[in-house]
Amino acid sequence: MVALFTPASGAFLALTGAHELFRSDDAGAGWRQVNLPPLGHGDVPDERVVSVDPTDHQIVYASGADGLYQSSDDAATWRLILPYSQDVGWKVQSVAVSPADHHLLFAHLADRNSLPENFTLRSRDAGQSWQTLRHTSTDGRALAYGNLTLHPTDPRQVFLAVGDDLYQSTDQGQTFAVIHGGAGVGYHQRLLGGRGALPGRWYTAVSHTDVRDGGGSTVYRSDDDGATWSAVLAFRDGVVANSETVGGAGTLVSGIAYDPLVPDHLWVALTTIAADPDDPRVRNVTGRIAESHDGGASWADPDQAIGPANDLALGVDGRNLYASTPTGVWRLNLNSASTPGALNAPAD
């Protein structure tokens, strides 16, 4: 499993390592496969991009043979909304749907050969029309392709991770200003917050992609809507984002989730990579979940051995924490989290 979707409308969806989409309507007890548009000749299945509308599970976006497709009828039918072309690219890299306005979409595309040319497109009418954006900073510098996060309640705000910097836009991606970063900070892989009891609370998980900066990962917290940040969990131990080990064991933050109603309550998935003592060419990978009830000031281990997780998600009702792993999706009932065996068997 590689990604989890928990739209506000209630369904729970999981994207597998083979990029097949499955849906559950009973908190993971039962699953059914979701029909996706066909891939083109030569397309690699595990490079398919899928995104579920965060407010309505019946609306799904997926890359296919001829471009980006949309279904608005629970995947019964699909229509092409962004055809591939020389002007927009030939490979969908990511799709982001605004939780604040689900007519607002962003799509990243690259050319056929994955050369440096990338395209960012924005639609304000659910994919009926598109505008090509050239991201710039407030001082006029051009910004390259990066990881986009859309604000959960303000459709004007867009966050873009490029290099060691996290940028914020207040004009839907036209211009950006740095709100966190600098040399050695690392790549902001995950960003969440901006809603619930403390709308100024944000968390970001950063991977240190250069071993010269120590490798590892750091979780930062902001209490003032991104104006200032403080580290609440850090591993600087020689593992970089592409999972290469340099000298001994190391730990990466591979998933993060929090409860917007109780914003001090958060969880992180930790993946530890270590060279095999009998054969340094072999890497042993293990994982665990760390939990904090005080905004990261202290951490505990819920004692749930599920292996390495690559995504975490809190259920829409706040009762369950879900983790995607290479073996499937696991569920932790938060009302009985201290009980051994609280994790259910992984889904097929």
MOCOR-V982168 format. One record per backbone hydrogen bond with DSSP energy under -0.5 kcal/mol. CO is the residue of the C=O (numbers start at 1). NH is the residue of the N-H. If there is no record, write none. Layout:
BEGIN
co = <CO & CO>
nh = <NH & NH>
END
This chain:
BEGIN
co = <3 & 5 & 7 & 12 & 13 & 14 & 14 & 15 & 15 & 16 & 20 & 21 & 22 & 23 & 24 & 26 & 32 & 34 & 38 & 40 & 43 & 44 & 45 & 49 & 51 & 54 & 56 & 58 & 58 & 58 & 59 & 60 & 61 & 62 & 64 & 66 & 67 & 68 & 68 & 69 & 70 & 71 & 73 & 79 & 79 & 82 & 85 & 85 & 89 & 91 & 94 & 96 & 101 & 103 & 103 & 104 & 105 & 106 & 107 & 108 & 108 & 109 & 110 & 110 & 111 & 117 & 119 & 120 & 121 & 122 & 123 & 125 & 131 & 133 & 133 & 135 & 136 & 137 & 141 & 146 & 147 & 149 & 151 & 153 & 154 & 156 & 157 & 158 & 159 & 160 & 160 & 161 & 162 & 164 & 165 & 165 & 166 & 166 & 167 & 168 & 169 & 171 & 174 & 176 & 177 & 180 & 182 & 187 & 187 & 190 & 192 & 195 & 198 & 200 & 201 & 202 & 203 & 204 & 204 & 205 & 205 & 206 & 207 & 207 & 209 & 210 & 210 & 211 & 214 & 216 & 217 & 218 & 218 & 219 & 219 & 220 & 221 & 222 & 224 & 230 & 233 & 235 & 235 & 238 & 239 & 240 & 243 & 244 & 245 & 250 & 252 & 252 & 255 & 257 & 258 & 259 & 260 & 260 & 260 & 262 & 262 & 264 & 264 & 265 & 266 & 267 & 268 & 268 & 269 & 269 & 269 & 270 & 270 & 271 & 272 & 273 & 274 & 276 & 279 & 279 & 282 & 282 & 284 & 286 & 287 & 288 & 289 & 290 & 291 & 292 & 294 & 300 & 300 & 303 & 304 & 308 & 311 & 313 & 315 & 319 & 319 & 320 & 321 & 322 & 323 & 324 & 324 & 325 & 328 & 329 & 330 & 331 & 331 & 332 & 332 & 333 & 334 & 336 & 339 & 342>
nh = <15 & 13 & 10 & 24 & 5 & 16 & 22 & 2 & 3 & 19 & 16 & 34 & 14 & 32 & 12 & 29 & 23 & 21 & 65 & 43 & 45 & 47 & 48 & 63 & 61 & 8 & 59 & 60 & 74 & 75 & 53 & 71 & 51 & 69 & 67 & 84 & 64 & 81 & 82 & 62 & 79 & 60 & 76 & 70 & 81 & 68 & 88 & 89 & 85 & 110 & 108 & 106 & 104 & 105 & 126 & 98 & 123 & 96 & 121 & 93 & 94 & 119 & 90 & 91 & 114 & 111 & 109 & 133 & 107 & 131 & 105 & 128 & 122 & 120 & 135 & 143 & 176 & 140 & 137 & 148 & 161 & 159 & 100 & 155 & 157 & 172 & 151 & 169 & 149 & 162 & 167 & 147 & 165 & 182 & 162 & 167 & 179 & 180 & 160 & 177 & 158 & 174 & 136 & 138 & 168 & 166 & 185 & 189 & 207 & 205 & 203 & 198 & 201 & 225 & 194 & 222 & 192 & 206 & 220 & 189 & 190 & 218 & 187 & 209 & 211 & 213 & 215 & 214 & 238 & 208 & 235 & 206 & 220 & 232 & 233 & 204 & 230 & 202 & 227 & 221 & 219 & 217 & 237 & 246 & 216 & 243 & 245 & 240 & 247 & 273 & 254 & 271 & 269 & 267 & 260 & 262 & 197 & 198 & 263 & 259 & 265 & 266 & 295 & 259 & 292 & 257 & 270 & 290 & 254 & 255 & 271 & 272 & 288 & 252 & 286 & 250 & 284 & 279 & 276 & 282 & 276 & 284 & 274 & 272 & 307 & 270 & 302 & 268 & 300 & 266 & 297 & 291 & 302 & 305 & 306 & 326 & 324 & 322 & 318 & 334 & 335 & 315 & 332 & 313 & 330 & 310 & 311 & 328 & 325 & 347 & 323 & 333 & 344 & 321 & 334 & 336 & 337 & 339 & 342 & 333>
END
